[in-house]
Amino acid sequence: MIVKEGKFANIKIKALLYEYGEFEIYRTLTGSTLLIVRNSLYIKWLSEKLFYAVNPFKQVDYLEDKYFYIISPKEYKIIPISIGNVICNRQEAVQFAFAIKQMRQYTKATFYDGVYLEEYGYVLPAYTQNNMSDDATIGCYISGGRSVHYSDEDFSPLCLDEFALEEISDITGIARNKKPIITDETTSYKPEKFTLAGRPEIEKFFNEHIIDILNEPERYKRLGIEFPSSVILYGPPGCGKTYAVDKLAEYLGLPRFDINSSAIASPYIHDTAKKIASVFESAIKNAPSIIVIDEMESYLSNRETLSSNSQHFEEVAEFLRQIQEAQKNKVLIIAMTNMYDKIDPAILRRGRFDHHIEVGLPSEDEIYSLLKKITEKIVLSDEISLKDLSKTLAGKTLADVAFVIKEAGLISGRNGDDKITLSAINGAVESLPKEQKRRSIGFGKD
């Protein structure tokens, strides 16, 4: 860290928000934002005359090093481009696009790795990347750090209307590939029954508690059911939770919004909670829609076990605020976890997640059903019995079952066979991790 004892004695630092190569961003106790830059990076900015209007930086010396800093009041943002603006509105998006255009008069460097000084309209590069276009930079900034291109992405879920997007295109010269508007006809539900190979109980649940309600909204409304309730799928890894949710989302064809570590985790304090809120807001604007929460224990674990983590409290509280509002606005929420016992009790209460479905190890019948599904277009040797293979794979996960068939195909291919052989199946089964027997610890009889 650049900030060390005695270096900025007159500035009260609250927290480090972001650290990237030659610059760091801090929050002060007064709510201001402090940007500190190493001399080597500052010199590059000077050499390209990037401070074309005014140079807002001040110098501070520490031992033999020079640093340059700026403090922006809390009404102005200092944001790393790669983090993006999670609450970007029309004015902020247009201002950022205009800043990009202005800075292009002075440098050809990519801005994707840089920092944006909203108060002065400066977008300053870090010179660590050289292949990211302004298209990618604008997409990343206005989407809250997602790896998207402005020209390809639909930003309507954000607080940006079509006029704002056209204005950005006019300013930057970046044309957008407009996507077709989704109408009621294109989002109508499929009349055929939803099927889920290897998981008949989950298939039945999805059909009865979700799909039937969506297919016959008026009938269920007369019965007091406005929209399907939220669902938690829990159980050990590899048992098909993600597969089941992906198949359901694919079947329904509704706009899907994901909450996972890669989408919302942020080094910024409060930023994760803002991104959570942004996902929910986008889902509500595109309702009816689906929010899929993967590894929910990462964000919704019991607060009593993390009493000192105020940021975790904020994330759980944000979920609690958003879940019921989303349900009122026809957003289906499906969460998944391998650690059901770690989830905060407030999240598990009825009214937030009404249905908690355990997805455990499959039965022999379920394994047989999956084997029939995944081998229906595969050529198998006549000596292979799927019934016998189901018995062999009893106690394994669905992921293991799928792996055996795939691995057997690879083995058969390497051996020059034109069909999957029994020896290849046996070899694939043998390659599965062996279950380790637990050893008891303590005193026992001889």
C-alpha positions as CSV (number, residue, x, y, z in Angstrom):
1,M,0.0,0.0,0.0
2,I,1.2,3.5,-0.8
3,V,-0.3,5.1,2.3
4,K,2.0,4.6,5.2
5,E,2.3,6.2,8.6
6,G,3.2,9.9,8.4
7,K,2.7,10.2,4.6
8,F,-0.7,11.8,4.6
9,A,-0.9,13.1,8.1
10,N,-3.6,15.6,7.4
11,I,-5.9,13.2,5.6
12,K,-7.9,10.7,7.7
13,I,-8.1,7.5,5.8
14,K,-11.1,5.2,6.4
15,A,-10.5,2.3,4.0
16,L,-8.6,1.2,0.9
17,L,-11.1,0.8,-1.9
18,Y,-8.9,-0.2,-4.8
19,E,-5.3,-1.1,-5.5
20,Y,-4.0,-1.4,-9.1
21,G,-0.4,-1.2,-10.1
22,E,0.6,2.4,-9.8
23,F,-2.5,3.9,-8.3
24,E,-4.7,3.4,-5.3
25,I,-8.0,4.7,-4.2
26,Y,-9.1,5.4,-0.6
27,R,-12.3,6.5,1.2
28,T,-11.7,9.2,3.8
29,L,-13.5,9.7,7.0
30,T,-15.4,12.7,5.5
31,G,-16.7,10.6,2.6
32,S,-14.3,12.0,0.0
33,T,-12.3,9.9,-2.4
34,L,-8.5,10.0,-2.4
35,L,-6.6,8.9,-5.5
36,I,-2.8,8.4,-5.0
37,V,-0.5,7.9,-8.0
38,R,3.1,6.9,-8.2
39,N,5.5,9.3,-9.9
40,S,6.2,7.1,-12.9
41,L,2.6,7.0,-13.9
42,Y,2.0,10.7,-13.3
43,I,5.0,11.5,-15.5
44,K,3.4,9.5,-18.4
45,W,0.2,11.5,-18.0
46,L,2.1,14.8,-18.1
47,S,4.1,13.8,-21.2
48,E,0.9,13.2,-23.1
49,K,-0.7,16.4,-21.8
50,L,-3.7,14.6,-20.5
51,F,-4.5,17.4,-18.0
52,Y,-5.7,19.5,-20.9
53,A,-7.8,21.9,-18.9
54,V,-6.3,21.9,-15.4
55,N,-3.9,19.8,-13.4
56,P,-5.8,18.9,-10.2
57,F,-2.9,16.8,-8.6
58,K,-0.8,17.8,-5.7
59,Q,2.7,16.5,-4.9
60,V,3.7,14.8,-1.6
61,D,7.2,13.5,-0.9
62,Y,8.0,10.6,1.3
63,L,11.6,9.6,1.9
64,E,13.1,9.5,-1.7
65,D,9.8,8.9,-3.4
66,K,7.3,11.3,-5.1
67,Y,3.6,10.7,-5.1
68,F,0.7,12.7,-6.5
69,Y,-2.8,12.8,-5.2
70,I,-6.2,14.3,-5.6
71,I,-9.2,14.4,-3.3
72,S,-12.7,14.5,-4.9
73,P,-15.7,15.5,-2.8
74,K,-18.2,12.7,-2.2
75,E,-20.6,14.1,-4.9
76,Y,-18.0,13.2,-7.5
77,K,-16.7,9.7,-8.3
78,I,-13.2,8.4,-8.8
79,I,-13.7,5.0,-10.4
80,P,-11.4,2.4,-11.9
81,I,-12.8,1.6,-15.3
82,S,-12.5,-2.2,-14.7
83,I,-14.9,-1.9,-11.7
84,G,-17.4,0.3,-13.6
85,N,-20.3,2.3,-12.3
86,V,-22.8,-0.1,-10.9
87,I,-25.5,2.7,-10.6
88,C,-24.8,4.4,-13.9
89,N,-27.6,6.7,-15.0
90,R,-28.2,8.5,-18.2
91,Q,-26.3,11.7,-17.3
92,E,-23.3,9.7,-16.0
93,A,-23.1,7.5,-19.0
94,V,-23.2,10.3,-21.5
95,Q,-20.6,12.3,-19.5
96,F,-18.3,9.3,-19.5
97,A,-18.7,8.8,-23.3
98,F,-17.9,12.5,-23.8
99,A,-14.8,12.2,-21.6
100,I,-13.6,9.3,-23.7
101,K,-14.0,11.3,-26.8
102,Q,-12.1,14.3,-25.4
103,M,-9.2,12.2,-24.1
104,R,-8.8,10.6,-27.5
105,Q,-7.4,13.9,-28.7
106,Y,-4.4,13.4,-26.5
107,T,-3.6,9.6,-26.3
108,K,-4.1,6.4,-28.1
109,A,-3.7,4.3,-25.0
110,T,-6.5,2.0,-23.9
111,F,-8.5,3.3,-21.0
112,Y,-9.9,-0.1,-19.9
113,D,-7.2,-0.4,-17.1
114,G,-7.4,3.3,-16.1
115,V,-9.3,5.5,-13.8
116,Y,-12.1,8.1,-14.3
117,L,-12.1,11.4,-12.5
118,E,-15.7,12.5,-12.8
119,E,-15.1,16.0,-11.4
120,Y,-12.7,16.9,-14.2
121,G,-13.9,14.6,-17.0
122,Y,-10.5,12.9,-17.2
123,V,-10.1,9.3,-18.2
124,L,-6.5,8.4,-17.4
125,P,-4.9,5.2,-18.6
126,A,-2.6,2.9,-16.6
127,Y,-0.7,1.7,-19.7
128,T,-0.8,-2.0,-18.7
129,Q,-3.1,-3.1,-21.6
130,N,-3.0,-2.3,-25.2
131,N,-5.8,-4.3,-26.9
132,M,-9.1,-3.1,-25.3
133,S,-11.2,-0.8,-27.5
134,D,-13.3,2.2,-26.4
135,D,-16.3,-0.1,-27.3
136,A,-15.2,-2.5,-24.5
137,T,-14.3,0.3,-22.1
138,I,-17.7,2.0,-22.4
139,G,-19.5,-1.3,-22.1
140,C,-17.5,-2.2,-19.0
141,Y,-18.1,1.2,-17.3
142,I,-21.8,1.6,-17.8
143,S,-22.6,-2.0,-17.0
144,G,-20.8,-2.0,-13.6
145,G,-17.7,-3.9,-14.6
146,R,-19.0,-6.6,-16.9
147,S,-16.9,-7.8,-19.8
148,V,-19.2,-6.6,-22.5
149,H,-19.0,-4.3,-25.6
150,Y,-21.3,-1.3,-25.8
151,S,-22.0,-2.1,-29.5
152,D,-23.2,-5.6,-28.7
153,E,-24.9,-5.4,-25.3
154,D,-28.4,-4.5,-24.5
155,F,-28.2,-1.9,-21.7
156,S,-31.9,-1.4,-21.3
157,P,-32.0,-3.2,-17.9
158,L,-29.9,-0.3,-16.6
159,C,-31.1,3.2,-16.1
160,L,-30.4,4.0,-19.7
161,D,-33.2,4.5,-22.2
162,E,-32.9,4.3,-26.0
163,F,-32.3,8.1,-26.3
164,A,-29.3,7.9,-24.0
165,L,-27.8,5.0,-25.9
166,E,-28.3,6.8,-29.2
167,E,-26.6,9.9,-27.7
168,I,-23.6,7.8,-26.7
169,S,-23.4,6.4,-30.2
170,D,-23.5,9.9,-31.6
171,I,-20.7,11.2,-29.3
172,T,-18.4,8.2,-29.8
173,G,-19.3,7.1,-33.3
174,I,-19.8,3.5,-32.0
175,A,-22.8,2.0,-33.7
176,R,-24.9,-0.5,-31.7
177,N,-26.1,-3.9,-32.9
178,K,-29.7,-3.5,-31.8
179,K,-31.4,-6.7,-30.6
180,P,-35.0,-7.5,-31.4
181,I,-37.6,-6.4,-29.0
182,I,-39.1,-9.2,-27.0
183,T,-42.9,-9.2,-27.2
184,D,-45.6,-11.1,-25.3
185,E,-45.7,-13.6,-28.2
186,T,-42.0,-14.4,-28.1
187,T,-42.1,-15.0,-24.4
188,S,-45.1,-17.3,-24.3
189,Y,-44.5,-20.5,-22.5
190,K,-44.1,-23.8,-24.4
191,P,-47.1,-26.1,-24.3
192,E,-45.0,-29.3,-24.2
193,K,-44.2,-30.7,-20.8
194,F,-40.8,-29.9,-19.2
195,T,-38.6,-33.0,-18.8
196,L,-35.5,-33.5,-16.7
197,A,-33.7,-36.8,-17.4
198,G,-32.5,-38.5,-14.2
199,R,-34.5,-36.3,-11.8
200,P,-38.2,-37.2,-12.0
201,E,-39.0,-35.6,-8.6
202,I,-37.5,-32.2,-9.6
203,E,-39.1,-32.5,-13.0
204,K,-42.5,-33.0,-11.3
205,F,-41.9,-30.1,-8.8
206,F,-40.9,-27.6,-11.6
207,N,-44.0,-28.6,-13.7
208,E,-46.4,-28.3,-10.8
209,H,-45.0,-25.3,-8.9
210,I,-43.6,-23.2,-11.6
211,I,-44.5,-24.1,-15.2
212,D,-48.2,-24.8,-14.6
213,I,-48.6,-21.5,-12.8
214,L,-46.9,-19.6,-15.7
215,N,-49.0,-21.5,-18.3
216,E,-52.3,-20.8,-16.6
217,P,-51.9,-17.5,-14.8
218,E,-55.6,-16.6,-14.7
219,R,-56.7,-19.9,-13.2
220,Y,-54.1,-19.7,-10.5
221,K,-54.9,-16.0,-9.8
222,R,-58.4,-17.0,-9.0
223,L,-56.9,-19.4,-6.5
224,G,-54.8,-16.7,-4.9
225,I,-51.5,-17.6,-6.6
226,E,-50.1,-14.6,-8.5
227,F,-46.6,-16.0,-9.4
228,P,-44.4,-19.0,-8.6
229,S,-42.6,-18.8,-5.2
230,S,-38.9,-18.7,-4.8
231,V,-37.0,-22.0,-4.6
232,I,-33.7,-23.2,-3.0
233,L,-32.1,-26.3,-4.3
234,Y,-29.5,-27.7,-1.9
235,G,-27.4,-30.8,-1.7
236,P,-23.8,-32.1,-2.3
237,P,-21.8,-31.0,-5.4
238,G,-22.3,-32.9,-8.6
239,C,-25.9,-33.9,-8.0
240,G,-27.5,-31.8,-10.8
241,K,-28.7,-28.6,-9.2
242,T,-27.1,-26.3,-11.8
243,Y,-28.1,-28.6,-14.6
244,A,-31.7,-28.6,-13.4
245,V,-31.9,-24.8,-13.2
246,D,-30.2,-24.3,-16.5
247,K,-32.7,-26.6,-18.2
248,L,-35.6,-24.9,-16.6
249,A,-34.4,-21.4,-17.6
250,E,-33.8,-22.7,-21.1
251,Y,-37.3,-24.1,-21.3
252,L,-39.0,-21.0,-20.0
253,G,-37.0,-18.6,-22.3
254,L,-37.4,-15.7,-19.8
255,P,-34.7,-13.1,-19.3
256,R,-32.2,-14.5,-16.9
257,F,-30.0,-12.7,-14.4
258,D,-27.2,-14.4,-12.5
259,I,-25.8,-13.6,-9.1
260,N,-22.5,-15.3,-8.5
261,S,-18.9,-14.4,-7.5
262,S,-17.8,-13.4,-11.0
263,A,-20.8,-11.2,-11.5
264,I,-21.0,-9.2,-8.3
265,A,-18.0,-9.7,-6.1
266,S,-16.1,-6.4,-5.7
267,P,-13.1,-5.0,-3.8
268,Y,-15.1,-1.8,-3.2
269,I,-16.8,-1.4,0.1
270,H,-20.6,-1.3,-0.4
271,D,-20.0,-2.2,-4.1
272,T,-21.2,-5.8,-3.8
273,A,-24.5,-4.6,-2.2
274,K,-24.9,-2.1,-5.0
275,K,-24.4,-4.7,-7.7
276,I,-26.9,-7.0,-5.9
277,A,-29.4,-4.2,-6.1
278,S,-28.6,-3.5,-9.7
279,V,-29.3,-7.2,-10.7
280,F,-32.6,-7.2,-8.9
281,E,-33.6,-3.8,-10.5
282,S,-32.7,-5.1,-14.0
283,A,-34.7,-8.3,-13.4
284,I,-37.8,-6.3,-12.3
285,K,-37.5,-4.0,-15.3
286,N,-37.5,-7.1,-17.6
287,A,-40.1,-9.1,-15.7
288,P,-41.3,-11.7,-15.9
289,S,-37.7,-12.9,-15.5
290,I,-35.5,-15.3,-13.5
291,I,-32.7,-14.6,-11.0
292,V,-30.4,-17.5,-10.4
293,I,-28.3,-17.3,-7.3
294,D,-25.4,-19.7,-7.3
295,E,-23.4,-20.7,-4.2
296,M,-25.8,-18.6,-2.1
297,E,-23.7,-19.4,1.0
298,S,-21.1,-17.0,-0.3
299,Y,-23.5,-14.0,0.3
300,L,-26.2,-15.3,2.5
301,S,-24.4,-17.2,5.3
302,N,-25.5,-16.9,8.9
303,R,-24.7,-13.4,10.1
304,E,-24.2,-14.6,13.7
305,T,-21.1,-16.5,12.6
306,L,-19.6,-13.3,11.1
307,S,-20.5,-10.7,13.7
308,S,-17.5,-8.5,12.9
309,N,-18.1,-8.4,9.1
310,S,-20.2,-5.3,8.6
311,Q,-20.0,-5.7,4.8
312,H,-21.5,-9.2,5.0
313,F,-24.4,-7.8,7.1
314,E,-25.0,-5.2,4.4
315,E,-25.1,-7.9,1.6
316,V,-27.6,-10.1,3.5
317,A,-29.7,-7.0,4.3
318,E,-29.7,-6.0,0.7
319,F,-30.9,-9.5,-0.4
320,L,-33.7,-9.4,2.3
321,R,-34.9,-6.0,0.9
322,Q,-34.8,-7.1,-2.7
323,I,-36.2,-10.6,-2.6
324,Q,-39.8,-9.8,-1.6
325,E,-39.9,-6.7,-3.9
326,A,-38.8,-8.9,-6.8
327,Q,-41.4,-11.6,-6.1
328,K,-44.1,-8.9,-6.1
329,N,-42.9,-7.9,-9.6
330,K,-43.0,-11.4,-11.2
331,V,-39.3,-12.3,-10.8
332,L,-38.7,-16.0,-10.2
333,I,-35.8,-16.5,-7.8
334,I,-34.0,-19.9,-7.7
335,A,-31.0,-20.3,-5.4
336,M,-28.5,-23.1,-5.1
337,T,-26.2,-24.1,-2.3
338,N,-24.0,-27.0,-1.1
339,M,-24.1,-25.7,2.5
340,Y,-27.7,-25.4,3.4
341,D,-26.9,-25.4,7.1
342,K,-24.8,-22.3,6.7
343,I,-27.5,-20.0,5.3
344,D,-28.9,-17.2,7.4
345,P,-32.2,-18.2,9.0
346,A,-33.8,-14.9,7.9
347,I,-33.3,-15.9,4.3
348,L,-34.8,-19.4,4.8
349,R,-38.1,-18.1,6.3
350,R,-41.3,-18.7,4.3
351,G,-42.2,-15.7,2.2
352,R,-38.7,-15.3,1.0
353,F,-37.9,-18.9,-0.2
354,D,-41.1,-20.9,0.2
355,H,-39.7,-24.2,-1.2
356,H,-36.5,-25.9,-0.1
357,I,-35.7,-28.9,-2.3
358,E,-33.0,-31.3,-1.4
359,V,-31.1,-32.6,-4.4
360,G,-29.2,-35.7,-3.1
361,L,-27.4,-38.6,-4.7
362,P,-29.5,-40.2,-7.4
363,S,-31.2,-43.6,-7.1
364,E,-30.4,-46.4,-9.5
365,D,-33.6,-45.7,-11.4
366,E,-32.5,-42.0,-11.8
367,I,-29.1,-43.1,-12.9
368,Y,-30.6,-45.4,-15.5
369,S,-32.9,-42.7,-16.7
370,L,-30.0,-40.3,-17.2
371,L,-27.9,-43.0,-18.9
372,K,-30.7,-43.6,-21.4
373,K,-30.9,-39.9,-22.1
374,I,-27.2,-39.2,-22.7
375,T,-26.6,-42.4,-24.7
376,E,-29.6,-42.1,-27.0
377,K,-27.5,-40.8,-29.9
378,I,-24.3,-42.7,-29.0
379,V,-23.4,-46.1,-30.4
380,L,-22.8,-48.6,-27.6
381,S,-21.5,-52.1,-27.9
382,D,-24.2,-54.8,-27.5
383,E,-22.4,-56.2,-24.4
384,I,-23.2,-53.0,-22.4
385,S,-26.2,-53.2,-20.2
386,L,-27.3,-49.8,-18.9
387,K,-29.2,-51.5,-16.1
388,D,-26.0,-53.2,-14.9
389,L,-24.1,-49.9,-15.3
390,S,-26.7,-48.2,-13.2
391,K,-26.1,-50.6,-10.4
392,T,-22.3,-50.1,-10.7
393,L,-22.7,-46.4,-10.5
394,A,-25.1,-46.4,-7.5
395,G,-23.9,-43.9,-4.9
396,K,-22.2,-41.7,-7.5
397,T,-23.3,-38.2,-8.5
398,L,-25.0,-37.4,-11.8
399,A,-21.8,-35.6,-12.8
400,D,-19.9,-38.9,-12.3
401,V,-22.4,-40.7,-14.5
402,A,-22.0,-38.2,-17.3
403,F,-18.2,-38.3,-16.9
404,V,-18.2,-42.2,-17.3
405,I,-19.9,-42.0,-20.7
406,K,-17.7,-39.2,-21.9
407,E,-14.5,-40.8,-20.7
408,A,-15.6,-44.1,-22.2
409,G,-16.1,-42.4,-25.5
410,L,-12.6,-40.9,-25.4
411,I,-11.0,-44.3,-24.5
412,S,-12.9,-46.0,-27.3
413,G,-11.8,-43.3,-29.7
414,R,-8.1,-43.7,-28.7
415,N,-8.4,-47.5,-29.2
416,G,-9.7,-47.0,-32.7
417,D,-13.2,-48.3,-32.0
418,D,-16.3,-47.0,-33.7
419,K,-18.6,-47.7,-30.7
420,I,-18.2,-47.5,-26.9
421,T,-17.0,-50.8,-25.7
422,L,-17.5,-52.5,-22.3
423,S,-13.8,-52.4,-21.5
424,A,-13.9,-48.6,-22.1
425,I,-16.8,-48.3,-19.7
426,N,-15.0,-50.4,-17.1
427,G,-11.9,-48.2,-17.6
428,A,-13.9,-45.0,-17.2
429,V,-15.5,-46.4,-14.0
430,E,-12.1,-47.3,-12.6
431,S,-10.9,-43.8,-13.2
432,L,-13.5,-42.3,-10.8
433,P,-12.1,-41.2,-7.5
434,K,-12.3,-44.0,-4.9
435,E,-14.2,-43.4,-1.8
436,Q,-11.9,-43.1,1.2
437,K,-12.9,-45.0,4.3
438,R,-12.9,-42.9,7.5
439,R,-10.6,-43.9,10.3
440,S,-11.8,-43.5,13.8
441,I,-9.6,-41.6,16.2
442,G,-9.3,-42.7,19.8
443,F,-8.8,-45.8,21.9
444,G,-10.2,-49.1,20.7
445,K,-10.1,-52.7,21.7
446,D,-7.2,-54.9,20.4
